[in-house]
Amino acid sequence: MVKFLKSILFKIYQVAFTIMGILLPKDKKMIVFESFLGKQYSDNPRAIYEYIQQKYPEYDLYWSAEGKSLEKFERHDVQILRRFSFRWMMKMNRAKYWVSNSRLPLWIPKPKQTIYVQTWHGTPLKRLAADMDEVHMPGTNTEQYKRNFLAESSKWDYLISPNSYSTEIFQRAFQFNKTMLETGYPRNDYLITANEPGEIERLKKQIGLPLDKKIILYAPTWRDNQFYGRGRYKFELQLELDKMRESFGDEYIILLRMHYLVAEHLNIEEYKEFVYDLSLHEDIRELYLISDVLITDYSSVFFDYANLKRPILFYVYDIEEYRDTLRGFYVDFEKEAPGPLVKTTDALIEQIKQLEHMQRTYQKKYDQFYEKYCRLEDGNASARVVEAIIK
């Protein structure tokens, strides 16, 4: 009975949303922002928000926040809309602009006069949307996933691209034929403008990290076929922390940053003061800035981290399955990766012990990678996006 009542209320809400979109007049200076399904104040939407807030203070700006994440937003001086509340529905239908970095629920109709700016959230390595041969995610199948994705992308008026490589893929994979803004990613402006010792020290103190240790950031992605349910993915930590501590405990600390879709709560109590789980840290760009080396796998984080020109290691213990079964890659990953690919913790340790030599070995490849994927990142992407949209 309770489930039935919830279903009825949801249908009423959907109808009300559609009617409001038709009846309510648009406020030309109202914008609603959302990042990672309302879970974070971060990423490209945050960078765009902060630029507009500084340059166009007359605009009325709101953040869409899901219920469990409200506390995160309350720490910032922002106007908050609880996702799916009546007030959220009213503002979504009054706003002239929506700015999001991930898909909105498919049932949400975009009012005719609303401008939907999709910033997306990464340079694509893994196959996306219409380019995927098979989908292994829970609660869907390949045909349905593609159909739903393309129904959503048809609502986008603007799509932000970090480089020409991404532009070509986005147009095809999302079947996007409206306005592409090939500007670089707004979120990476910070990596250019804030990369100085004072800001790095301030962040370390704010997070509560030691100032006398170098930092390894481990930021892997999720696996489509390892899940508890829709939108809740498993992750088994393959990094042998005992070995890492034995080798680097005096010199380094490790920051763990799991993907936002991963539901695991890692138990790292026995590695206190060596390993820090910062999966819930609001904005990963701050973790990039304070880290001396990145370890990742198939996550797009390495495209952003490359802006800092610091060492990148690829811990790819399941590369054959991931490449050949789960997703497939757009590029020859083994050939283009700007750092070594390793499959064991022991091999990872050896590479970290000889970082300077490793960097010299990969310098030419790193430079080619930077030129192809990071050339537009000059600290002014936010300005380019906002000026294009607001005009």
Secondary structure, 3 states (H helix, E strand, C coil): CHHHHHHHHHHHHHHHHHHHHHHCCCEEEEEEEECCCCCCCCHHHHHHHHHHHHHCCCCEEEEEECHHHHHHHHCCCCCEEECCCHHHHHHHHHEEEEEECCCCCCCCCCCCCCEEEECCCCCCCECCHHHCCCCCCCCCCHHHHHHHHHHHHCCCCEEEECCHHHHHHHHHHCCCCCEEEECCCHHHHHHHHCCCHHHHHHHHHHHCCCCCCEEEEECCCCCCCCEEECCEECCCCCCCHHHHHHHHCCCEEEEECCCCCECCCCCCHHHCCCEEECCCCCCHHHHHHHCCEEEECCCCHHHHHHHHCCCEEEECCCHHHHHHHHCCECCCHHHHCCCCEECCHHHHHHHHHCHHHHHHHHHHHHHHHHHHHCCCCCCCHHHHHHHHHHC
